């Protein structure tokens, strides 16, 4: 017995020693295994490099806490999982889930402060066996580092999608949402964006939300082409200091000198976003006694330039049965004017179908009097980012546009085999100058015919960047339509475009990540409520009880003798 006891003690000591050694070695090395089929919790190298750059505490407050439906619980769980992955990469990261409305005495004050910061809540319905209650949820997080903070949207409010579908889309977006915010607060601004002026471009107040959003990550300023007439070489040299030029809805023709400045900016590697209309018509021009106006083409003297780059914006209007609505006054009820929404076929509702990271998981966009774009063969890589629906067609101009058209019921057969018209195209490559083998508008020793690798995006609707104004003439959020109370994906698309053109570390590519979430069918759960309760709660307890009984019985049987 003594020998056996010593042998057992020896084995125990060896076992303890091995465990201590394994733990000591394991503490020096760590690895997390992602066993999900879609590699949901595997971070991209871009995210990892951003996360590892934090040398001081990064604090993340997540407001997705409280009572809400199972879909939001899933979003909460997935958010916690991704944050734990970030924390595992850098111990300086800490996070906390907070219910901002937990204290009823301060709910009104907190709600007001959140709204002022742009953290809009979502009202959700809790359904517990037929009993419904309303709860307010804030699907937001705030990351703070070295005194700088960034808002992180956790829920993508996709138009027309169910709550479950919104959650799936939101989970796909989580890594990019956090990584983009981390990048914003950790990196100093480097790239410069120029808003081109001088040819009747859109006023700043009408693109104020775009400018405000761009300013969070980049330097942004106005570059006026008026100086080109007197000092073209100096103007070109100054414009070359910028990385991206945005030409938003010009209404006056460009001179050859101005075109050469823009052309050589592109040739020397500058990125550009063109938001150009080839047809002159505004929504406001319809609000007259006749309720009609004439849409006619106008020449900005850019056709040869864009043609050389590989695209042609046609002087046509895209008429699309997949249209966004407009609200028209249809009478008075008491002291209030009554508005009715009608589909407006000259305002295409564009659903992104491309898998390109610029448009991946982007909500539908609202276009207004957009033109069709043709792509031309010239060795430049072209990617159609956005196109009209299959049930659309191009209408030649000049043409009368009348508000009475809201009563029309178009024949779908007229739109067959005429749709899928490109309205936004990405061009990438080495562009040829439009002034190759031509007399130069002004002498420039730095002139080049063949450019460096660069990118540009051509959009055939200047109003895509326009934000509406409230009754106090303050800018509203880009993509929000105050007349129909709908939010479109214009802002997300434009910011993705800017980030793609200026992104050097591939952050935008995270947007292509796709995940598959198993969500419960609420109707089936309600129908089989008792059976579901037993399977999820009762069955594990029964199995555990049987295991305990069998284990105890076998143990007693072994040691009784």
C-alpha positions as CSV (number, residue, x, y, z in Angstrom):
1,X,0.0,0.0,0.0
2,X,2.8,2.4,0.9
3,X,4.6,1.7,-2.4
4,X,1.3,2.2,-4.3
5,X,0.7,5.5,-2.5
6,X,4.3,6.7,-3.3
7,X,3.8,5.8,-6.9
8,X,0.5,7.7,-7.1
9,X,2.1,10.7,-5.4
10,X,5.0,10.5,-7.9
11,X,2.5,10.4,-10.8
12,X,0.6,13.4,-9.4
13,X,3.8,15.4,-9.0
14,X,4.8,14.7,-12.5
15,X,1.4,15.6,-13.8
16,X,1.4,18.9,-11.9
17,X,4.9,19.7,-13.1
18,X,3.8,19.0,-16.7
19,X,0.8,21.3,-16.3
20,X,2.9,24.1,-14.9
21,X,5.4,23.7,-17.7
22,X,2.6,23.7,-20.4
23,X,1.0,26.8,-18.8
24,X,4.3,28.6,-18.7
25,X,5.0,27.9,-22.4
26,X,1.4,28.7,-23.3
27,X,1.5,32.0,-21.6
28,X,4.2,33.1,-24.0
29,X,2.2,32.0,-27.1
30,X,-1.4,32.5,-27.9
31,X,-3.6,31.7,-30.8
32,X,-7.3,32.0,-31.5
33,X,-9.0,29.5,-33.8
34,X,-11.9,30.6,-36.0
35,X,-14.0,27.5,-36.5
36,X,-16.9,29.3,-38.3
37,X,-17.6,28.3,-41.9
38,X,-17.5,31.9,-43.2
39,X,-14.4,32.8,-41.1
40,X,-16.6,35.5,-39.4
41,X,-14.1,36.3,-36.6
42,X,-10.9,36.2,-38.7
43,X,-9.6,39.8,-39.0
44,X,-8.1,41.1,-42.1
45,X,-4.4,42.1,-42.1
46,X,-5.5,45.7,-42.6
47,X,-7.6,45.6,-39.4
48,X,-4.8,43.9,-37.5
49,X,-2.2,46.5,-38.4
50,X,-4.5,49.3,-37.4
51,X,-5.4,47.6,-34.1
52,X,-1.7,46.9,-33.3
53,X,-0.8,50.6,-33.8
54,X,-2.5,51.7,-30.5
55,X,0.2,52.4,-27.9
56,X,-2.2,54.0,-25.4
57,X,-5.6,53.0,-24.0
58,X,-8.4,52.8,-26.6
59,X,-11.8,52.9,-24.9
60,X,-14.9,51.7,-26.7
61,X,-18.4,52.4,-25.3
62,X,-21.1,50.3,-26.9
63,X,-24.7,51.4,-26.3
64,X,-26.3,48.2,-27.6
65,X,-27.5,47.2,-24.2
66,X,-31.1,46.7,-22.8
67,X,-34.3,44.9,-23.7
68,X,-34.6,44.1,-27.4
69,X,-35.6,41.3,-29.8
70,X,-33.5,38.3,-30.5
71,X,-32.2,39.8,-33.7
72,X,-30.6,42.7,-31.8
73,X,-29.3,40.2,-29.2
74,X,-27.5,38.5,-32.1
75,X,-26.1,41.8,-33.2
76,X,-25.0,42.5,-29.6
77,X,-23.3,39.1,-29.4
78,X,-21.5,39.5,-32.8
79,X,-20.3,43.0,-31.7
80,X,-18.9,41.6,-28.5
81,X,-17.2,38.8,-30.4
82,X,-15.5,41.2,-32.9
83,X,-14.4,43.5,-30.0
84,X,-12.9,40.5,-28.2
85,X,-10.9,39.7,-31.4
86,X,-9.6,43.3,-31.4
87,X,-8.7,43.1,-27.7
88,X,-6.9,39.8,-28.2
89,X,-4.6,41.6,-30.7
90,X,-3.9,44.6,-28.4
91,X,-4.3,44.7,-24.6
92,X,-4.7,48.5,-24.8
93,X,-8.2,48.1,-26.1
94,X,-11.0,47.9,-23.6
95,X,-14.8,48.0,-24.2
96,X,-18.0,48.2,-22.2
97,X,-21.6,47.7,-23.0
98,X,-23.8,50.4,-21.6
99,X,-27.6,51.0,-21.5
100,X,-27.8,54.8,-21.8
101,X,-31.5,54.9,-20.8
102,X,-31.2,52.6,-17.7
103,X,-31.7,55.6,-15.3
104,X,-35.2,56.8,-16.0
105,X,-34.6,60.1,-14.2
106,X,-32.0,61.2,-16.8
107,X,-33.5,59.6,-19.9
108,X,-34.7,62.9,-21.5
109,X,-31.4,64.6,-21.0
110,X,-29.4,61.7,-22.4
111,X,-31.7,61.2,-25.3
112,X,-31.3,64.9,-26.3
113,X,-27.5,64.8,-26.0
114,X,-27.4,61.7,-28.1
115,X,-29.5,63.2,-30.8
116,X,-27.3,66.3,-30.8
117,X,-24.3,64.1,-31.5
118,X,-26.0,62.3,-34.4
119,X,-26.6,59.1,-32.4
120,X,-30.2,58.4,-33.6
121,X,-32.1,55.7,-31.8
122,X,-34.2,52.9,-33.2
123,X,-37.6,52.0,-31.8
124,X,-38.1,48.2,-31.7
125,X,-41.1,46.1,-30.7
126,X,-40.8,43.4,-28.2
127,X,-43.2,40.5,-28.7
128,X,-43.4,38.1,-25.8
129,X,-46.1,35.5,-26.5
130,X,-48.5,38.1,-27.9
131,X,-47.7,40.9,-25.6
132,X,-46.0,43.8,-27.4
133,X,-44.0,46.6,-25.9
134,X,-41.9,49.4,-27.4
135,X,-38.2,49.9,-26.5
136,X,-35.7,52.5,-27.6
137,X,-32.3,51.1,-28.7
138,X,-29.1,53.0,-29.6
139,X,-27.2,50.8,-32.1
140,X,-24.1,52.9,-31.8
141,X,-20.6,52.8,-30.3
142,X,-18.0,55.5,-29.6
143,X,-14.3,54.9,-29.7
144,X,-12.0,57.3,-27.9
145,X,-8.2,57.6,-28.2
146,X,-6.0,60.4,-27.1
147,X,-8.9,62.7,-26.7
148,X,-10.3,62.0,-30.2
149,X,-13.6,60.3,-30.6
150,X,-15.4,58.6,-33.5
151,X,-19.0,57.4,-33.8
152,X,-19.5,53.8,-35.0
153,X,-22.9,52.8,-36.5
154,X,-23.7,49.2,-35.6
155,X,-27.0,48.9,-37.5
156,X,-27.3,49.4,-41.2
157,X,-30.9,50.6,-41.7
158,X,-31.3,49.0,-45.2
159,X,-34.4,50.3,-46.9
160,X,-37.2,47.7,-47.2
161,X,-35.3,45.0,-45.3
162,X,-36.6,43.0,-42.4
163,X,-35.0,43.3,-39.0
164,X,-33.2,40.0,-39.5
165,X,-31.9,41.0,-42.9
166,X,-30.7,44.3,-41.4
167,X,-28.8,42.5,-38.7
168,X,-27.1,40.2,-41.2
169,X,-26.0,43.1,-43.3
170,X,-24.8,45.0,-40.2
171,X,-22.7,42.0,-39.0
172,X,-21.0,42.0,-42.4
173,X,-20.3,45.6,-41.9
174,X,-18.9,45.4,-38.3
175,X,-15.3,44.9,-38.9
176,X,-15.1,47.8,-41.5
177,X,-17.1,50.1,-39.2
178,X,-14.8,49.6,-36.3
179,X,-11.6,49.5,-38.3
180,X,-12.6,52.7,-40.2
181,X,-13.3,54.5,-36.8
182,X,-10.0,53.2,-35.4
183,X,-8.2,54.5,-38.4
184,X,-9.8,57.9,-38.1
185,X,-8.9,58.5,-34.5
186,X,-5.4,57.0,-34.7
187,X,-4.0,58.5,-37.9
188,X,-3.2,62.1,-38.5
189,X,-4.7,63.7,-41.6
190,X,-2.4,63.3,-44.7
191,X,-4.4,63.4,-47.9
192,X,-5.9,66.6,-49.4
193,X,-9.2,67.0,-51.2
194,X,-10.0,70.0,-53.4
195,X,-13.5,71.1,-54.1
196,X,-13.3,72.7,-57.6
197,X,-15.1,76.0,-58.1
198,X,-15.3,78.6,-60.8
199,X,-17.7,77.0,-63.3
200,X,-21.1,77.4,-61.5
201,X,-20.5,74.3,-59.3
202,X,-22.8,73.5,-56.4
203,X,-22.8,75.8,-53.4
204,X,-21.0,74.6,-50.3
205,X,-24.1,74.7,-48.2
206,X,-25.8,72.2,-50.5
207,X,-22.9,69.8,-50.1
208,X,-22.1,70.7,-46.5
209,X,-22.6,67.2,-45.0
210,X,-20.3,65.7,-47.6
211,X,-17.6,68.3,-46.8
212,X,-18.1,67.8,-43.0
213,X,-17.7,64.0,-43.4
214,X,-14.6,64.2,-45.6
215,X,-13.0,66.6,-43.1
216,X,-13.0,63.9,-40.4
217,X,-10.3,62.0,-42.4
218,X,-8.8,64.4,-44.9
219,X,-7.8,68.0,-45.3
220,X,-10.3,69.7,-47.6
221,X,-10.3,73.1,-49.3
222,X,-11.7,75.0,-52.2
223,X,-9.7,75.4,-55.4
224,X,-11.1,78.1,-57.8
225,X,-10.3,77.8,-61.5
226,X,-10.7,81.6,-62.0
227,X,-7.0,82.0,-61.3
228,X,-6.2,79.9,-64.4
229,X,-7.0,82.7,-66.8
230,X,-4.1,84.8,-65.4
231,X,-1.7,82.3,-63.9
232,X,-2.3,78.9,-65.5
233,X,1.1,77.3,-64.6
234,X,0.9,78.5,-61.0
235,X,-2.6,77.3,-60.7
236,X,-1.7,73.8,-62.0
237,X,1.3,73.7,-59.6
238,X,-1.0,74.5,-56.7
239,X,-3.6,72.0,-57.7
240,X,-1.0,69.2,-57.9
241,X,-0.6,69.6,-54.1
242,X,-4.0,68.0,-53.7
243,X,-4.6,64.3,-53.9
244,X,-8.3,64.3,-55.0
245,X,-10.4,66.8,-56.9
246,X,-14.2,66.8,-56.7
247,X,-16.1,68.5,-59.6
248,X,-19.7,68.8,-58.3
249,X,-22.4,69.8,-60.8
250,X,-20.7,72.5,-62.9
251,X,-23.2,74.6,-65.0
252,X,-20.8,76.8,-67.0
253,X,-18.5,75.6,-69.8
254,X,-14.8,75.0,-69.0
255,X,-12.2,76.9,-71.0
256,X,-9.3,75.0,-72.7
257,X,-6.9,76.4,-70.1
258,X,-9.1,75.2,-67.2
259,X,-9.4,71.8,-68.9
260,X,-5.7,71.5,-69.3
261,X,-5.1,72.2,-65.6
262,X,-7.6,69.4,-64.7
263,X,-6.2,67.1,-67.4
264,X,-2.6,67.5,-66.2
265,X,-3.7,67.0,-62.6
266,X,-5.1,63.6,-63.7
267,X,-2.0,62.8,-65.8
268,X,0.3,63.5,-62.8
269,X,-1.6,61.0,-60.6
270,X,-4.4,63.1,-59.2
271,X,-7.7,61.3,-58.4
272,X,-11.0,62.8,-59.4
273,X,-14.7,62.5,-58.8
274,X,-16.8,63.9,-61.6
275,X,-20.5,64.6,-60.8
276,X,-21.6,66.0,-64.2
277,X,-25.0,66.7,-65.7
278,X,-25.4,66.7,-69.5
279,X,-29.0,67.9,-69.3
280,X,-30.2,71.1,-67.8
281,X,-33.2,70.6,-65.6
282,X,-33.9,71.1,-61.9
283,X,-36.7,69.8,-59.7
284,X,-37.5,73.3,-58.5
285,X,-38.2,74.4,-62.1
286,X,-41.3,72.2,-62.1
287,X,-42.9,74.1,-59.3
288,X,-44.6,76.8,-61.4
289,X,-48.2,77.4,-62.5
290,X,-47.8,75.1,-65.4
291,X,-46.1,72.4,-63.4
292,X,-43.8,71.8,-66.4
293,X,-40.4,72.7,-67.7
294,X,-38.2,71.9,-70.7
295,X,-35.2,69.6,-70.2
296,X,-32.5,70.4,-72.7
297,X,-28.8,69.4,-73.2
298,X,-26.1,71.8,-72.5
299,X,-22.4,71.7,-73.3
300,X,-19.8,72.0,-70.6
301,X,-16.9,71.5,-73.0
302,X,-15.9,68.3,-71.2
303,X,-17.0,65.8,-73.8
304,X,-13.7,65.4,-75.6
305,X,-11.9,65.1,-72.3
306,X,-14.1,62.4,-70.8
307,X,-14.2,60.7,-74.2
308,X,-10.4,60.5,-74.1
309,X,-10.5,59.0,-70.7
310,X,-12.9,56.3,-71.8
311,X,-16.5,57.4,-71.1
312,X,-19.2,59.4,-72.7
313,X,-22.1,61.0,-70.7
314,X,-25.1,61.2,-73.0
315,X,-27.6,64.1,-73.2
316,X,-30.4,61.8,-72.2
317,X,-32.6,61.3,-69.1
318,X,-32.9,57.9,-67.5
319,X,-36.6,57.0,-66.9
320,X,-36.9,54.1,-64.5
321,X,-39.9,52.2,-63.2
322,X,-37.8,51.5,-60.1
323,X,-38.2,55.1,-58.9
324,X,-38.0,57.0,-55.7
325,X,-41.1,58.9,-54.6
326,X,-41.8,62.7,-54.6
327,X,-44.3,64.3,-52.3
328,X,-46.8,66.6,-53.9
329,X,-49.4,68.8,-52.2
330,X,-52.9,67.3,-52.9
331,X,-55.1,69.4,-50.6
332,X,-55.6,70.8,-47.2
333,X,-57.0,69.1,-44.1
334,X,-57.8,71.7,-41.5
335,X,-54.8,74.1,-41.3
336,X,-52.3,71.6,-42.6
337,X,-51.3,70.9,-46.2
338,X,-51.7,67.3,-47.2
339,X,-49.0,65.6,-49.2
340,X,-49.2,62.5,-51.3
341,X,-46.2,60.4,-52.4
342,X,-46.0,59.4,-56.1
343,X,-43.2,57.5,-57.9
344,X,-41.2,59.9,-60.0
345,X,-39.7,58.0,-62.9
346,X,-37.0,60.6,-63.5
347,X,-35.6,59.9,-60.0
348,X,-34.2,56.3,-60.4
349,X,-33.8,54.3,-57.2
350,X,-30.5,52.6,-57.8
351,X,-29.9,49.3,-56.1
352,X,-26.1,48.4,-56.2
353,X,-25.6,45.0,-57.7
354,X,-21.8,45.0,-58.1
355,X,-19.6,43.3,-55.5
356,X,-17.0,46.1,-55.7
357,X,-16.0,47.3,-52.2
358,X,-17.3,50.9,-53.1
359,X,-20.9,49.6,-53.4
360,X,-20.9,46.4,-51.5
361,X,-23.7,46.4,-48.9
362,X,-24.6,50.0,-49.8
363,X,-28.3,51.0,-49.4
364,X,-30.3,52.1,-52.5
365,X,-29.3,55.5,-53.9
366,X,-31.6,58.3,-55.0
367,X,-30.6,59.8,-58.4
368,X,-32.4,62.8,-60.0
369,X,-32.5,63.5,-63.7
370,X,-29.5,61.3,-64.3
371,X,-27.9,60.7,-67.7
372,X,-26.7,57.4,-69.3
373,X,-23.0,56.7,-69.5
374,X,-21.3,54.8,-72.4
375,X,-17.9,53.1,-71.8
376,X,-15.4,53.2,-74.6
377,X,-12.5,50.9,-75.4
378,X,-9.1,52.6,-74.7
379,X,-7.0,50.3,-72.5
380,X,-8.4,51.8,-69.2
381,X,-10.0,49.4,-66.7
382,X,-13.6,50.3,-66.3
383,X,-16.0,49.1,-63.6
384,X,-19.7,49.9,-63.7
385,X,-20.5,50.7,-60.1
386,X,-24.1,51.7,-60.5
387,X,-26.7,51.2,-63.2
388,X,-30.4,51.6,-63.6
389,X,-32.9,48.8,-63.2
390,X,-33.7,46.4,-66.0
391,X,-37.0,48.3,-66.4
392,X,-35.5,51.6,-67.5
393,X,-34.8,53.5,-70.7
394,X,-33.0,56.6,-72.0
395,X,-35.2,59.5,-73.1
396,X,-33.7,61.9,-75.6
397,X,-33.6,65.6,-75.0
398,X,-34.9,68.3,-75.4
399,X,-38.1,67.0,-73.8
400,X,-40.9,68.5,-71.7
401,X,-41.1,67.2,-68.1
402,X,-44.5,67.7,-66.4
403,X,-45.7,66.9,-62.9
404,X,-48.8,65.5,-64.4
405,X,-46.7,62.5,-65.3
406,X,-47.2,61.1,-61.8
407,X,-50.6,60.0,-63.0
408,X,-49.1,58.0,-65.9
409,X,-49.1,54.2,-65.8
410,X,-46.2,53.2,-68.1
411,X,-46.4,50.0,-70.1
412,X,-43.6,47.7,-68.8
413,X,-43.1,46.3,-72.3
414,X,-41.7,49.7,-73.4
415,X,-38.8,49.2,-71.0
416,X,-37.7,45.6,-72.0
417,X,-34.1,45.2,-73.2
418,X,-33.4,48.9,-72.7
419,X,-32.4,49.0,-69.0
420,X,-29.3,48.5,-66.9
421,X,-27.9,51.9,-68.0
422,X,-24.6,52.8,-66.3
423,X,-24.8,55.9,-64.2
424,X,-21.5,55.7,-62.2
425,X,-18.3,54.2,-63.6
426,X,-14.9,53.7,-62.0
427,X,-11.8,54.1,-64.3
428,X,-8.4,52.9,-63.3
429,X,-5.1,53.0,-65.2
430,X,-2.7,55.3,-67.1
431,X,-4.7,57.9,-68.8
432,X,-3.7,59.7,-72.1
433,X,-3.9,63.5,-72.1
434,X,-6.7,65.0,-74.1
435,X,-4.0,67.5,-75.4
436,X,-1.7,64.9,-76.8
437,X,-0.6,65.9,-80.3
438,X,-2.6,69.1,-80.0
439,X,-1.6,72.8,-79.6
440,X,-1.4,73.4,-75.8
441,X,-3.7,76.2,-74.4
442,X,-0.6,77.4,-72.4
443,X,3.0,76.5,-72.4
444,X,3.9,74.1,-69.5
445,X,7.4,72.5,-69.2
446,X,5.9,69.8,-67.0
447,X,3.3,68.7,-69.6
448,X,3.0,64.9,-70.0
449,X,1.0,62.9,-72.6
450,X,0.9,59.6,-70.7
451,X,0.0,59.7,-67.1
452,X,0.8,57.8,-63.9
453,X,-1.4,55.1,-62.6
454,X,-4.5,56.8,-61.1
455,X,-8.2,56.4,-60.6
456,X,-11.4,58.5,-61.2
457,X,-15.1,58.0,-60.8
458,X,-17.6,59.5,-63.2
459,X,-21.2,60.0,-62.0
460,X,-23.8,61.3,-64.4
461,X,-25.8,63.2,-61.7
462,X,-24.5,66.3,-59.9
463,X,-27.4,66.1,-57.4
464,X,-26.1,62.9,-55.9
465,X,-23.9,64.9,-53.6
466,X,-26.7,67.4,-52.6
467,X,-28.0,67.6,-49.1
468,X,-31.4,69.2,-48.3
469,X,-31.9,72.1,-46.0
470,X,-34.3,72.3,-43.0
471,X,-36.7,75.2,-42.4
472,X,-33.9,77.2,-40.8
473,X,-31.7,76.6,-43.9
474,X,-29.4,74.3,-42.0
475,X,-27.9,71.4,-43.9
476,X,-29.6,68.0,-43.3
477,X,-27.8,64.7,-43.6
478,X,-26.7,63.7,-47.1
479,X,-29.1,61.1,-48.4
480,X,-32.1,62.1,-46.2
481,X,-35.2,63.2,-48.0
482,X,-37.3,65.4,-45.7
483,X,-40.3,65.2,-47.9
484,X,-40.7,61.5,-47.8
485,X,-38.7,60.9,-44.6
486,X,-36.5,58.3,-46.3
487,X,-32.8,57.8,-46.0
488,X,-30.8,56.7,-49.1
489,X,-27.3,55.4,-49.5
490,X,-25.9,58.5,-51.3
491,X,-23.6,59.5,-48.4
492,X,-22.2,56.0,-47.9
493,X,-21.5,55.6,-51.6
494,X,-19.7,59.0,-51.9
495,X,-17.6,58.4,-48.8
496,X,-16.7,54.9,-50.0
497,X,-15.7,56.5,-53.3
498,X,-13.4,59.0,-51.6
499,X,-11.9,56.3,-49.3
500,X,-11.3,54.0,-52.2
501,X,-9.5,56.6,-54.3
502,X,-7.4,57.8,-51.4
503,X,-7.0,54.6,-49.4
504,X,-3.4,53.2,-49.4
505,X,-3.8,50.5,-46.8
506,X,-6.8,48.6,-48.4
507,X,-9.2,49.4,-45.6
508,X,-12.1,49.7,-48.0
509,X,-11.6,46.1,-49.2
510,X,-12.9,44.9,-45.8
511,X,-16.4,45.8,-47.0
512,X,-16.5,42.8,-49.3
513,X,-16.6,40.4,-46.3
514,X,-19.7,38.2,-46.3
515,X,-21.1,36.2,-43.3
516,X,-24.0,33.9,-42.9
517,X,-26.0,34.1,-39.6
518,X,-28.3,31.4,-38.5
519,X,-31.4,33.3,-37.2
520,X,-34.5,31.8,-35.6
521,X,-37.8,31.8,-37.4
522,X,-40.0,33.7,-34.9
523,X,-43.2,32.3,-36.3
524,X,-42.1,28.7,-35.9
525,X,-40.8,29.4,-32.4
526,X,-44.1,30.9,-31.4
527,X,-46.0,28.0,-32.9
528,X,-43.8,25.5,-31.1
529,X,-43.1,27.6,-28.0
530,X,-43.3,24.8,-25.4
531,X,-41.3,22.3,-27.5
532,X,-38.7,24.9,-28.2
533,X,-38.4,25.7,-24.5
534,X,-37.9,22.0,-23.8
535,X,-35.2,21.6,-26.5
536,X,-33.2,24.6,-25.5
537,X,-33.6,24.4,-21.7
538,X,-35.2,21.2,-20.5
539,X,-33.3,18.7,-22.7
540,X,-29.8,19.8,-21.7
541,X,-30.9,19.4,-18.0
542,X,-32.3,15.9,-18.6
543,X,-29.1,14.8,-20.4
544,X,-27.0,16.2,-17.6
545,X,-29.2,14.4,-15.0
546,X,-28.9,11.1,-16.8
547,X,-25.1,11.4,-17.1
548,X,-24.9,12.3,-13.4
549,X,-27.0,9.3,-12.4
550,X,-25.1,6.8,-14.6
551,X,-21.7,8.2,-13.5
552,X,-22.7,8.0,-9.8
553,X,-24.0,4.4,-10.3
554,X,-20.9,3.2,-12.0
555,X,-18.7,4.8,-9.4
556,X,-20.5,3.2,-6.6
557,X,-20.5,-0.1,-8.3
558,X,-16.7,0.1,-8.9
559,X,-15.7,1.0,-5.4
560,X,-18.4,-0.9,-3.4
561,X,-16.4,-4.1,-3.6
